[in-house]
Amino acid sequence: MIAPARTERLARHPARVAGHAALSRLADARLLRTLSYIDGKWTCAPDGRTFTVSDPADGTPVAEVAALGAAEATRSVGAAHRAFLPWRGLLPQQRATLLRRWHALIEDAAEDLALLITLEQGKPLAESRGEIAYAASFIAYYAEEALRVNVEGVTSHLPGAQMSLSREPVGVAALLTPWNFPAAMLTRKAAAALAAGCTIVAHPSSHTPLSALALAELAERAGFPAGVFNLVTGEPAPIAETFCADVRVRAVSFTGSTPVGRIVAHNAASGIKRVVMELGGHAPLIVFDDADIERAVEIALDAKFATSGQDCLAANRIYVQRGLYPRFCAAFAARVAALRLGPGLDPQTEIGPLMHAGAVAKAQAQIDDALQRGARRLTPERALPGPLFLAPTVLADVPEQALIMREETFAPVAALAPFDTEGEVIARANATEYGLVAYVVTPDGARAARMAQALDYGMVAVNRVKITGAPIPFGGMKQSGLGREGSRHGLEAFTDLKYVCLDLG
């Protein structure tokens, strides 16, 4: 049975607020949740343990969030397992109705949700608003896609037999989500799994749990039955390992780094679980001599510096054909030097803080390594507003041996290098274990087609940056992931294909 949409509950656990002044801007203070959500109940750790979520812009504490562990993760799987049969038994139209309710509530709360993202993740508020719209779009899309999981007929090759194929939900799905897009990565996974008829247990990054908890609050208001949507906060390792080890979990969907993805895949392998992974990226952006330089600079700026460079789609390596290279370097560096650095709540901010000190240290090590290997810094040093900020940086003449040309860069640092021929740049772009996205800038249609075919990447953007969205299959090749998210393929990832052969005799 579908639970009625709820706007109030009999008992509420007050949020453990740490006192950030910007929380007063929340129109709906109930969206600031600090307890996990298991089996329809807001749940604290048995020993009362919490962890602090802080604003990366200045270190101000935002909230104290419940730190649960393996026992509560197991309990959440049990709740999802009990809820699975009733949930899969609903008509697709009934699941779609609940998803539409959830979508409407998210749209109504968009400004509050964006504020929470900025407070815990640090990205500029305009980008947070964009993420909420992006997150909501997956729910709207899968509410419709739920109605299209149809039975398929097969022309029989046997006399007196009728054959059909159907897609059945796999069961309980575990969703492990990252900190750089804390709302969108949860809805992209959850909406697909729920539409397919799966129940979910989710673990958000401990850096950014508030967005996920607010989405759970809205899911409860939408009327999802108890046990269908579960969210467990706390130390990542014991929770993720519990999900992967539990035989009742039949699918694991993970977004994060490739090294951590290898661990998740290894842990899930013992149970032969369905695994969907969106892992690291090391995107090349290739600009040819015939490109319009102003357009090419704009594309490179957007592809590199969205989310302050903390994006798996970010252009890590910018290759520019030698005839255009000097002018591109000068124009691009001038634009980057003008980017405004500051806290995400400042409407003038274009580059916010990084997520944690380790990210700053890694980016600085990449810069130092490139300079030691002969690269040139084209942008000036700046006064920084806080310890987690890094000045937007452009490095030119970066050799292929430099760390920044071999490792994923999650920071506002752009590495530029010249190239001469099409064949040369294809080889350099493909010389990586990653294969998520590549960017090509050229007005030559035939060249664009050749490049798209030759580049070993799951997605290729030609003369533009924005290519993602609910209808497209998001994912990469090689060690950038397994499977796809978004589109009908994202829903099918949470289903098994069942074949039925019926004797007509």
C-alpha positions in Angstrom: 0.0 0.0 0.0 1.2 3.5 -0.8 1.6 5.6 2.3 -0.3 9.0 2.2 1.8 12.0 1.5 2.8 13.5 4.9 3.7 17.0 5.9 3.8 16.3 9.7 4.8 13.4 11.9 3.8 12.6 15.4 7.3 12.7 16.7 10.4 14.6 15.4 13.9 14.5 16.5 15.3 18.0 16.6 18.3 18.6 14.4 21.6 18.9 16.2 22.6 22.4 14.9 26.1 23.7 15.3 25.1 27.3 14.9 26.1 28.4 11.3 24.5 31.8 10.8 23.3 31.0 7.3 20.9 28.3 8.6 18.6 31.1 9.5 18.0 31.5 5.8 16.2 28.1 5.6 12.5 28.6 4.9 11.8 25.1 6.1 14.1 24.3 9.1 12.8 20.7 9.1 15.0 20.0 6.1 18.0 20.1 8.3 18.0 16.5 9.4 20.9 15.0 11.4 19.7 11.4 12.1 19.8 8.5 9.8 16.6 7.3 8.2 15.9 3.5 8.6 12.7 1.7 8.1 10.7 4.9 8.2 12.2 6.2 11.4 14.9 8.8 12.2 17.6 6.9 13.9 20.6 8.0 16.1 23.7 5.9 16.9 23.1 3.6 19.9 26.0 5.3 21.7 25.0 8.7 20.6 28.1 9.2 18.5 28.1 12.0 16.0 30.4 13.7 13.5 30.7 17.3 12.5 29.7 18.7 9.2 31.5 22.0 8.5 31.4 24.8 5.9 34.6 24.3 3.9 34.7 28.0 3.2 35.6 29.0 6.7 35.5 25.8 8.9 32.3 26.9 10.7 30.4 23.9 12.0 27.0 23.4 10.4 25.6 20.4 12.2 26.4 17.3 14.2 25.2 14.2 12.3 24.6 10.7 13.7 27.5 8.4 13.2 26.1 4.9 12.7 28.0 1.7 11.9 27.8 -1.9 10.7 24.9 -3.0 13.0 22.7 -0.2 11.8 23.7 -0.8 8.2 22.6 -4.4 8.6 19.3 -3.2 10.1 18.7 -1.0 7.1 19.3 -3.9 4.8 16.7 -5.9 6.7 14.2 -3.2 6.5 14.7 -2.8 2.7 14.5 -6.6 2.3 11.2 -6.8 4.1 9.8 -3.9 2.0 11.0 -5.3 -1.3 8.1 -7.7 -2.1 5.3 -5.2 -1.4 7.2 -2.5 -3.2 7.8 -4.6 -6.4 4.2 -5.7 -6.2 2.9 -2.2 -6.7 1.7 -1.2 -10.1 4.4 0.9 -12.0 1.8 3.7 -12.0 1.8 3.7 -8.2 5.6 3.9 -8.0 5.5 6.7 -10.6 3.0 8.6 -8.5 5.3 8.6 -5.5 8.3 9.6 -7.6 6.3 12.6 -8.9 5.4 13.6 -5.4 9.0 13.5 -4.4 10.0 15.5 -7.5 7.4 18.2 -6.7 8.5 18.5 -3.1 12.1 18.9 -4.2 11.2 21.6 -6.7 9.3 23.5 -4.0 12.2 23.2 -1.6 14.9 24.0 -4.2 16.3 27.1 -2.6 16.7 25.5 0.9 18.3 22.4 -0.7 20.7 24.6 -2.6 21.7 26.4 0.6 22.4 23.1 2.3 24.7 22.0 -0.6 26.7 25.2 -0.4 27.0 25.1 3.3 28.4 21.5 3.4 30.1 21.3 0.0 31.2 24.9 -0.6 30.3 25.3 -4.3 28.8 28.7 -5.4 25.1 29.0 -4.6 24.3 29.4 -8.3 25.9 26.0 -9.0 24.0 24.5 -6.1 20.8 25.7 -7.6 21.8 24.1 -10.8 22.5 20.8 -9.1 19.1 20.7 -7.4 17.4 21.2 -10.8 19.6 18.4 -12.2 18.8 16.1 -9.3 15.1 16.7 -9.7 15.2 16.0 -13.4 16.2 12.3 -12.8 13.2 11.8 -10.6 10.8 13.2 -13.1 12.4 11.2 -15.9 12.3 7.9 -14.0 8.7 8.5 -12.9 7.8 8.2 -16.6 10.4 5.4 -17.4 8.8 3.3 -14.7 5.8 2.9 -17.0 7.9 1.6 -19.9 9.5 -1.6 -18.3 7.5 -3.8 -20.6 7.2 -7.5 -21.4 8.9 -8.3 -24.7 7.7 -11.0 -27.1 10.2 -13.4 -28.7 9.5 -15.2 -32.0 9.5 -18.9 -31.0 11.9 -21.3 -32.6 10.2 -24.2 -30.9 6.8 -25.7 -32.0 4.0 -25.2 -29.6 5.8 -22.7 -27.4 5.2 -19.1 -26.6 8.2 -17.0 -25.4 8.5 -13.8 -23.5 11.1 -11.6 -21.8 10.5 -9.4 -18.8 12.7 -7.2 -16.6 12.4 -8.0 -12.9 13.8 -5.8 -10.1 17.0 -7.3 -8.7 16.1 -6.6 -5.0 17.8 -4.4 -2.4 20.2 -1.9 -4.0 23.0 -0.2 -2.1 23.9 3.3 -3.2 27.2 4.8 -2.3 27.3 8.5 -3.2 30.1 11.2 -3.3 30.6 14.6 -1.9 31.0 16.7 -5.1 27.3 16.3 -6.2 25.6 15.1 -3.0 22.0 15.6 -4.2 22.2 14.7 -7.9 24.2 11.5 -7.5 21.7 10.2 -4.9 18.6 10.9 -7.1 20.2 9.6 -10.3 20.7 6.2 -8.6 17.7 6.2 -6.3 15.1 7.2 -8.8 16.2 4.5 -11.3 16.3 1.8 -8.6 12.9 2.8 -7.1 11.3 3.0 -10.6 12.6 -0.5 -11.4 10.9 -1.8 -8.2 14.0 -2.1 -6.0 14.2 -0.9 -2.5 17.3 1.1 -1.4 19.9 1.5 1.3 22.1 4.5 0.7 25.2 5.9 2.3 26.1 9.5 1.6 29.7 10.9 1.9 30.4 11.9 5.5 31.6 15.3 4.1 28.1 16.1 2.7 25.3 14.1 4.4 22.9 17.0 4.9 21.7 17.1 1.3 20.9 13.4 1.3 19.1 13.6 4.6 17.0 16.5 3.3 16.1 14.4 0.3 15.1 11.5 2.7 12.9 13.9 4.6 11.1 14.9 1.4 10.8 11.2 0.4 9.1 10.5 3.7 6.7 13.4 3.1 6.0 12.1 -0.4 4.7 8.9 1.2 7.3 6.2 0.4 6.5 3.2 2.5 8.7 2.4 5.5 11.8 0.4 4.4 11.7 1.4 0.8 14.1 4.4 1.2 16.8 4.0 3.9 19.8 6.2 4.5 22.7 5.4 6.8 25.2 8.1 7.9 28.6 7.4 9.5 32.1 6.1 8.9 32.2 4.9 5.2 34.2 1.7 5.5 32.0 -0.4 7.9 28.8 0.7 6.3 29.9 0.1 2.7 31.6 -3.2 3.6 28.4 -4.3 5.4 26.3 -3.5 2.3 28.7 -5.4 0.0 28.8 -8.4 2.3 25.1 -8.8 3.0 23.6 -11.5 0.7 20.3 -9.7 0.7 21.8 -6.8 -1.2 21.7 -7.7 -4.9 23.1 -4.5 -6.5 25.7 -1.9 -5.5 26.0 1.4 -7.3 29.0 3.5 -6.4 30.3 6.9 -7.5 33.8 7.9 -6.5 37.4 7.5 -7.2 38.8 4.6 -9.2 41.0 3.3 -6.2 38.0 3.1 -3.9 35.9 1.7 -6.7 38.3 -1.2 -7.0 37.8 -2.0 -3.3 34.0 -1.8 -3.6 34.1 -4.1 -6.6 36.3 -6.6 -4.8 34.0 -6.6 -1.8 30.9 -7.0 -3.9 32.4 -9.9 -6.0 32.0 -12.4 -3.2 28.3 -12.2 -3.5 28.3 -11.9 -7.3 26.3 -8.7 -6.9 25.3 -6.4 -9.8 27.8 -3.6 -9.8 27.4 -0.1 -11.4 30.3 2.2 -11.0 31.0 5.8 -12.1 34.6 6.3 -11.3 37.4 8.7 -12.0 37.9 10.8 -15.1 41.0 12.4 -16.6 39.4 14.2 -19.5 41.3 15.6 -22.4 40.1 18.8 -24.1 41.5 19.0 -27.6 41.4 22.4 -29.4 42.4 22.5 -33.1 43.9 25.4 -35.0 40.7 26.1 -36.9 38.6 26.7 -33.7 37.2 30.1 -32.9 39.5 31.2 -30.1 36.9 33.0 -28.0 34.6 30.0 -28.2 37.4 27.6 -27.4 38.4 29.6 -24.3 34.8 29.7 -23.1 34.5 25.9 -23.5 37.8 25.3 -21.7 36.8 27.6 -18.9 33.5 25.9 -18.3 34.9 22.4 -18.8 37.7 23.0 -16.3 36.4 25.2 -13.5 32.8 24.1 -12.8 32.5 23.0 -9.1 35.9 24.6 -8.6 37.4 21.8 -10.7 36.1 19.1 -8.4 34.2 17.2 -11.1 35.0 13.9 -12.7 34.0 15.5 -16.0 36.5 18.3 -15.6 39.0 18.9 -18.4 42.3 17.8 -16.8 44.5 18.0 -19.9 44.0 20.8 -22.4 45.8 20.1 -25.7 45.9 23.0 -28.2 47.3 22.7 -31.7 50.5 24.6 -32.0 49.3 27.3 -34.5 46.7 28.5 -32.0 48.6 27.6 -28.8 50.3 30.9 -27.9 47.1 33.0 -28.4 45.0 30.4 -26.5 47.4 30.4 -23.6 47.3 34.1 -23.2 43.5 34.5 -23.6 42.7 31.5 -21.3 45.1 32.7 -18.6 43.6 36.2 -18.6 40.1 34.8 -18.1 41.2 32.4 -15.4 43.1 35.2 -13.5 39.9 37.1 -13.4 37.8 34.4 -11.8 36.4 35.5 -8.4 37.5 33.3 -5.5 35.4 33.2 -2.3 32.8 31.5 -0.2 29.9 29.9 -2.0 27.3 32.1 -0.3 28.8 35.2 -1.9 26.8 35.8 -5.1 30.0 37.1 -6.8 31.9 33.9 -6.2 32.9 31.8 -9.2 35.5 29.5 -7.5 34.8 28.1 -4.0 36.8 26.1 -1.5 38.1 22.6 -2.0 36.4 19.9 0.1 39.3 19.0 2.4 42.9 19.7 3.2 44.0 16.6 1.4 42.6 17.9 -1.9 44.6 21.2 -1.5 47.8 19.3 -0.7 47.4 17.0 -3.7 46.7 19.9 -6.1 49.7 21.8 -4.8 51.9 18.8 -5.2 50.8 18.5 -8.8 51.5 22.2 -9.5 55.0 21.9 -7.9 55.8 18.7 -9.8 54.8 20.3 -13.1 56.9 23.4 -12.5 59.9 21.3 -11.5 59.5 19.5 -14.9 59.6 22.7 -16.9 56.0 23.9 -17.0 55.3 27.6 -16.9 52.8 29.2 -14.5 50.6 31.7 -16.4 48.4 33.0 -13.6 49.5 34.9 -10.5 49.5 33.8 -6.9 46.7 35.3 -4.8 45.7 36.1 -1.3 43.4 33.2 -0.2 40.2 33.6 1.9 40.8 30.4 3.8 43.0 27.3 4.2 40.8 25.2 1.8 41.1 27.6 -1.1 43.5 27.3 -4.0 44.0 30.1 -6.5 42.8 29.2 -10.1 45.9 28.2 -11.8 47.0 27.8 -15.5 50.2 25.8 -16.3 51.6 25.9 -19.8 54.0 23.5 -21.6 53.2 20.7 -19.2 55.1 17.5 -20.1 53.3 14.2 -20.4 55.5 12.9 -17.5 54.1 15.4 -15.0 51.8 14.1 -12.3 48.9 16.3 -13.4 49.0 14.7 -16.9 48.8 11.2 -15.4 46.5 11.7 -12.3 43.0 12.9 -11.9 42.9 16.6 -10.8 40.1 17.6 -8.4 41.1 21.3 -8.2 41.0 24.6 -10.2 44.3 23.8 -11.9 44.5 23.6 -15.7 47.4 21.9 -17.5 48.0 23.1 -21.1 50.3 21.5 -23.7 50.7 21.9 -27.5 50.3 19.3 -30.2 51.0 19.1 -33.9 48.9 16.3 -35.6 45.6 14.6 -35.1 47.2 11.2 -34.8 49.6 12.5 -32.1 46.9 14.0 -29.9 44.7 11.0 -30.2 47.5 8.8 -28.9 48.3 11.2 -26.0 44.6 11.6 -25.1 44.1 7.8 -25.0 47.3 7.1 -23.0 45.5 6.8 -19.7 43.6 4.2 -17.6 40.6 6.5 -17.6 37.9 6.9 -20.2 35.0 8.9 -19.0 34.7 12.0 -21.2 36.7 13.8 -23.8 36.1 17.3 -25.4 36.9 18.3 -28.9 36.8 21.8 -30.3 36.8 22.2 -34.1 34.4 23.4 -36.8 35.5 20.6 -39.2 32.7 18.1 -39.1 34.7 15.3 -40.6 37.5 15.8 -38.1 35.0 15.8 -35.3 33.6 12.5 -36.5 37.1 11.0 -36.7 38.0 12.2 -33.2 34.7 10.9 -31.7 35.4 7.5 -33.2 39.1 7.3 -32.2 38.9 8.6 -28.6 38.5 5.8 -26.1 35.9 7.5 -23.9 32.3 6.7 -23.0 31.2 10.2 -23.8 32.6 12.7 -26.3 31.5 16.4 -26.3 32.1 18.3 -29.6 32.1 22.1 -29.5 30.2 22.2 -26.2 30.5 21.3 -22.5 27.1 20.5 -21.1 26.1 17.0 -22.4 24.7 15.2 -19.4 21.1 14.8 -18.3 18.5 12.3 -17.4 17.9 10.9 -20.9 21.6 10.1 -21.6 23.6 7.0 -20.5 26.3 8.5 -18.3 29.4 6.4 -17.9 32.9 5.6 -19.0 35.3 3.0 -20.5 38.3 1.3 -19.1 38.8 2.1 -15.4 36.3 5.0 -15.4 33.5 2.7 -14.6 31.0 -0.2 -15.2 27.5 0.2 -16.6 25.6 3.4 -17.1 23.5 5.8 -15.1 20.6 7.9 -16.5 18.5 6.9 -19.5 16.6 3.6 -19.8 20.0 1.9 -19.4 20.3 3.3 -15.9 17.0 1.7 -14.9 17.9 -1.7 -16.6 21.0 -1.8 -14.4 18.7 -2.5 -11.4 16.8 -5.3 -13.2 17.4 -8.9 -14.2 16.2 -10.2 -17.6 13.7 -13.1 -17.2 12.8 -15.5 -20.0 9.6 -17.5 -19.9 8.8 -20.3 -22.3 5.2 -21.5 -22.1 4.0 -24.7 -23.7 0.8 -24.3 -25.6 -0.1 -28.0 -25.9 
